[in-house]
């Protein structure tokens, strides 16, 4: 049965790849390809996880892949280079394929499951999805001339969901949820307003928001407080600040 489930993931990965390519070349039928993507994703999770698993866990894992797929498709609309779009389509499909493989092993082949592999992979899916989403939001805010506070509210609410996913993946208690939510709401709301005003490209803004999200999720999901972990986190902050400064210094200002 495990072998059959793994074989199914190959088939549905090709279906996702095909639908994404059709989405790329046939713009007049976008709604149809999006519907096909959603149906394929639903069927894939139903067949991979099965009906005997906890419905709550199955739903959360499905929403994570749905969030990744929707943010990826929205990011595709911003790209102009055809080769880059093709590369991104293959990357999206590959990430979903490995995610499904991990779900199969986690639910149906626990003896082969490597501890924390699904947690870490899901964490990186959240980070990538957040980059796609924030970049798209900043871009459409410029194109549609959306008011600043509305963009900030939209991204802040989505980050609360991302943070909740991250804490759930790392199996944190309800105490952790309440401790950081209010601070993250204030922090990301203000930071989004600053970035919206900043006259740099939306790709740079999305990257900076992703760096901030990565550091915040690393802080909130880390239980250890020893000196070694503190030094590692400080190094991550310094490295991230250097990367952000390089992006701002080399990026195009309007």
C-alpha positions as CSV (number, residue, x, y, z in Angstrom):
1,X,0.0,0.0,0.0
2,X,2.9,2.4,0.8
3,X,4.4,1.6,-2.6
4,X,1.0,2.4,-4.3
5,X,0.8,5.7,-2.4
6,X,4.3,6.6,-3.5
7,X,3.4,5.8,-7.1
8,X,0.4,8.0,-6.9
9,X,2.5,10.9,-5.9
10,X,4.5,10.6,-9.1
11,X,1.3,10.7,-11.1
12,X,-0.2,13.7,-9.3
13,X,3.1,15.6,-9.5
14,X,2.9,15.3,-13.2
15,X,-0.7,16.5,-13.1
16,X,0.3,19.6,-11.0
17,X,3.2,20.2,-13.4
18,X,0.9,20.0,-16.5
19,X,-1.7,22.3,-14.9
20,X,0.9,24.9,-14.0
21,X,2.2,24.8,-17.5
22,X,-1.3,25.2,-19.0
23,X,-1.8,28.1,-16.5
24,X,1.3,29.7,-18.0
25,X,0.4,29.5,-21.7
26,X,-3.4,29.7,-21.7
27,X,-4.3,32.8,-19.8
28,X,-7.9,32.8,-21.0
29,X,-8.6,29.6,-19.1
30,X,-6.9,30.5,-15.8
31,X,-10.0,29.7,-13.7
32,X,-10.2,26.1,-15.2
33,X,-6.5,25.4,-14.5
34,X,-6.8,26.7,-11.0
35,X,-9.8,24.5,-10.4
36,X,-7.9,21.5,-11.7
37,X,-5.0,22.3,-9.4
38,X,-7.3,22.5,-6.4
39,X,-9.0,19.2,-7.3
40,X,-5.6,17.5,-7.9
41,X,-4.3,18.8,-4.5
42,X,-7.4,17.6,-2.7
43,X,-7.3,14.1,-4.2
44,X,-3.5,13.9,-3.6
45,X,-3.9,14.5,0.2
46,X,-6.9,12.2,0.4
47,X,-4.9,9.4,-1.2
48,X,-1.6,10.1,0.6
49,X,-2.9,10.5,4.1
50,X,-6.0,8.3,3.9
51,X,-9.2,8.4,5.8
52,X,-8.1,6.8,9.1
53,X,-5.8,9.6,10.2
54,X,-6.7,12.4,12.5
55,X,-8.9,14.9,10.5
56,X,-7.3,17.9,12.2
57,X,-3.8,16.9,11.2
58,X,-4.8,16.0,7.7
59,X,-6.6,19.4,7.3
60,X,-3.5,21.3,8.5
61,X,-1.1,19.5,6.2
62,X,-3.5,20.1,3.3
63,X,-3.8,23.8,4.1
64,X,0.0,24.1,4.2
65,X,0.3,22.7,0.7
66,X,-2.7,24.8,-0.5
67,X,-1.0,28.0,0.9
68,X,2.2,27.1,-0.8
69,X,0.5,26.4,-4.2
70,X,-1.7,29.6,-4.1
71,X,1.2,31.8,-3.2
72,X,3.4,30.2,-5.8
73,X,0.8,30.7,-8.6
74,X,0.4,34.3,-7.5
75,X,4.1,34.8,-7.7
76,X,4.2,33.4,-11.2
77,X,2.0,36.3,-12.4
78,X,4.8,38.7,-11.5
79,X,7.6,37.1,-13.5
80,X,8.3,38.3,-17.0
81,X,11.1,35.9,-18.1
82,X,9.7,32.7,-19.6
83,X,12.6,30.5,-18.7
84,X,12.4,31.7,-15.1
85,X,8.7,30.8,-15.0
86,X,9.5,27.3,-16.3
87,X,12.2,26.9,-13.6
88,X,9.8,28.0,-10.9
89,X,7.1,25.6,-12.1
90,X,9.5,22.7,-11.8
91,X,10.6,23.9,-8.4
92,X,7.0,24.1,-7.1
93,X,6.2,20.6,-8.4
94,X,9.4,19.2,-6.8
95,X,8.7,20.8,-3.4
96,X,5.2,19.4,-3.4
97,X,6.5,16.0,-4.5
98,X,9.0,15.7,-1.6
99,X,6.4,17.1,0.8
100,X,3.9,14.3,-0.2
101,X,6.7,11.7,0.1
102,X,7.4,12.9,3.7
103,X,3.7,12.7,4.5
104,X,3.5,9.1,3.3
105,X,6.5,8.1,5.4
106,X,5.2,10.0,8.4
107,X,1.7,8.5,8.4
108,X,2.2,5.1,6.9
109,X,5.9,4.1,7.3
110,X,7.0,5.4,10.7
111,X,9.9,3.1,11.0
112,X,11.6,4.9,8.1
113,X,10.7,8.4,9.3
114,X,13.6,10.6,10.2
115,X,12.8,12.7,13.3
116,X,11.8,16.3,12.6
117,X,12.3,16.0,8.9
118,X,8.6,16.9,8.2
119,X,8.8,19.7,10.7
120,X,11.9,21.2,9.1
121,X,10.6,20.8,5.5
122,X,7.3,22.3,6.4
123,X,9.1,25.2,8.1
124,X,10.9,25.9,4.9
125,X,7.7,25.6,2.8
126,X,6.2,28.3,5.1
127,X,9.2,30.6,4.6
128,X,9.1,30.2,0.8
129,X,5.4,30.7,0.7
130,X,5.7,33.8,2.8
131,X,8.2,35.2,0.3
132,X,5.9,34.5,-2.6
133,X,2.9,36.0,-0.8
134,X,4.6,39.2,0.4
135,X,6.3,39.9,-2.9
136,X,2.9,39.5,-4.7
137,X,1.1,41.7,-2.1
138,X,3.6,44.5,-2.4
139,X,3.5,44.3,-6.2
140,X,-0.3,44.4,-6.5
141,X,-0.5,47.2,-3.9
142,X,1.5,49.3,-6.4
143,X,-0.4,48.1,-9.5
144,X,-3.9,48.6,-7.9
145,X,-2.9,51.6,-5.7
146,X,-4.2,49.9,-2.5
147,X,-4.0,52.0,0.7
148,X,-1.0,51.2,2.9
149,X,-2.9,50.2,6.1
150,X,-4.9,47.6,4.1
151,X,-1.8,45.9,2.8
152,X,-0.3,45.9,6.3
153,X,-3.4,44.4,7.8
154,X,-3.6,41.7,5.1
155,X,0.0,40.6,5.5
156,X,-0.1,40.8,9.3
157,X,-3.1,38.5,9.5
158,X,-1.5,36.1,7.1
159,X,1.7,36.1,9.2
160,X,-0.3,35.2,12.3
161,X,-1.5,32.1,10.3
162,X,2.1,31.4,9.3
163,X,3.3,31.7,12.8
164,X,0.5,29.4,14.1
165,X,1.5,26.8,11.4
166,X,5.2,27.1,12.5
167,X,4.4,26.7,16.2
168,X,2.1,23.8,15.4
169,X,4.7,22.1,13.3
170,X,7.2,22.4,16.2
171,X,4.5,21.0,18.6
172,X,4.4,24.1,20.8
173,X,1.7,24.5,23.5
174,X,-1.1,27.0,23.7
175,X,1.1,29.0,26.1
176,X,3.6,29.7,23.2
177,X,0.8,30.8,20.9
178,X,-0.5,33.6,23.1
179,X,2.9,34.7,24.2
180,X,4.1,35.8,20.8
181,X,1.0,36.6,18.8
182,X,0.4,40.2,20.0
183,X,4.1,41.2,19.6
184,X,4.2,39.7,16.1
185,X,1.0,41.5,15.1
186,X,2.4,44.9,16.2
187,X,5.8,44.2,14.8
188,X,4.8,43.1,11.4
189,X,2.0,45.7,11.0
190,X,4.5,48.5,11.5
191,X,7.2,46.9,9.5
192,X,4.9,46.3,6.6
193,X,3.9,50.0,6.6
194,X,7.5,51.0,6.5
195,X,8.3,48.7,3.6
196,X,5.3,49.8,1.7
197,X,6.5,53.4,1.8
198,X,10.1,52.5,1.1
199,X,10.8,53.2,-2.7
200,X,12.5,49.8,-3.5
201,X,11.3,47.0,-5.7
202,X,8.6,44.6,-4.4
203,X,11.1,41.7,-4.8
204,X,13.4,43.4,-2.3
205,X,10.5,44.2,0.0
206,X,9.4,40.5,-0.1
207,X,12.9,39.4,0.7
208,X,13.2,41.7,3.7
209,X,9.9,40.5,5.0
210,X,11.0,36.9,4.6
211,X,14.2,37.5,6.5
212,X,12.2,39.1,9.3
213,X,9.8,36.2,9.3
214,X,12.6,33.6,9.4
215,X,14.3,35.3,12.4
216,X,11.0,35.6,14.2
217,X,10.0,32.0,13.7
218,X,13.4,30.9,14.7
219,X,13.1,32.8,17.9
220,X,9.6,31.7,18.7
221,X,10.1,28.0,18.0
222,X,13.5,27.6,19.8
223,X,13.2,26.2,23.3
224,X,16.9,26.1,24.2
225,X,18.4,29.1,26.0
226,X,22.0,28.0,26.3
227,X,24.8,30.3,25.3
228,X,25.7,28.3,22.2
229,X,22.1,28.7,20.8
230,X,22.1,32.4,21.7
231,X,25.4,33.0,19.9
232,X,24.0,31.1,16.8
233,X,20.9,33.3,16.8
234,X,23.0,36.5,17.1
235,X,25.1,35.3,14.1
236,X,21.9,34.7,12.1
237,X,20.7,38.2,12.9
238,X,24.1,39.8,11.9
239,X,24.2,37.7,8.7
240,X,20.6,38.6,7.9
241,X,21.2,42.3,8.4
242,X,24.2,42.2,6.1
243,X,22.2,40.5,3.4
244,X,19.4,43.1,3.8
245,X,21.9,45.9,3.5
246,X,23.4,44.4,0.4
247,X,19.9,44.0,-1.2
248,X,19.1,47.6,-0.3
249,X,22.4,48.9,-1.6
250,X,22.3,47.0,-4.9
251,X,18.6,47.1,-5.5
252,X,16.9,49.6,-7.8
253,X,15.3,52.5,-6.0
254,X,12.3,54.3,-7.7
